[in-house]
Amino acid sequence: MHGWIILDKPHGLGSTQAVSAVKRALRDSGAGKCKVGHGGTLDPLATGVLPIAVGEATKLAGRMLDSDKIYDFTIAFGAQTDTLDLEGAVIATSDVRPTWAEAEAVLPRFTGPIEQVPPAYSAILIDGQRAYDLARSGADVEMKTRAVTVHGLQISSPQGERIEAITLTAHVSKGTYIRSLARDIALALGTVGHVTMLRRIKAGPFTLDSAISLDKLRHAANERAIGSLMLPLTAGLDDIPALPVSPDQALMLRQGKVLTGITATTGLYLAMDRDIPVALVRSDDREIIVVRGFNLMSKDDD
């Protein structure tokens, strides 16, 4: 099995636990032992699109980590927690409540390239330790500012006068922390806040339209039909143009050799031998160079 299972991750489940659930489902379905990995961590309190790579698709998991994401999230005003979400202890309060118009007016400040300080309760490594482990131990955790990009930010909840909470949709680059974004928006409005709802609706090319529940995954595993829920490996590369190659050229690429004399615009391509993905390649000065090879063969090649 090689491809993607897109989970609609439920509240309370960690990304590592989600991977374990897929591994278990694959075993129960009779697929045997497979490589499995996720394409972008989601907090346990977050829900939504979690791409799970299976087999050779795991070679693309890193690329998925680098992709843009889209989230729906709700900021509750009046209290800030140490975790910046519902899980933490309240560390600051405010009686100030913004208006819908004030919230809309402040959003341009958080659109485009911005700098943000990640939450202390995050998986970032500090001197070899996870920041959340240091924070939970009571250590004074100093997080470094990072540059991220917010491609789009809009309010999706109804208008009102003084508002207790607001729901927004954010299209963000890799490395963006929605909890930090919520904290900073609240502070810019002269109050404090924390995230009460966080749902990822898109990760790279994958959306909720192709996401399945854990119950559906388990049912398919019991029916030994889990393959029907999987998207092909190429689904994670739908933004990459295909480059047809001959069987002989495919063999050379599988051996890591450089192809010469092929005219293609400089950039990334997916080398395809008929309908079989051979490698993610880069075209550069009439040379085709392997970036990531796939160990896939057609039945005719067996």
Secondary structure, DSSP 8 states (H G I E B T S, - for coil): --EEEEEEE-TT--HHHHHHHHHHHHHHTT--S--EEESS---TT-EEEEEEEEGGGGGGHHHHHTS-EEEEEEEEESEEETTSBTTS-EEEE-----BHHHHHHHGGGGSEEEEE---SSS--EETTEEHHHHHHTT-------EEEEEEEEEE-S---SB-SEEEEEEEE-TT--HHHHHHHHHHHTTS-EEEEEEEEEEETTEEGGG-B-HHHHHHHHHTT-GGGG-EEGGGGGTTS-EEE--HHHHHHHHTT--EES----SEEEEEEETTEEEEEEEEETTEEEEEEE-----GGG-
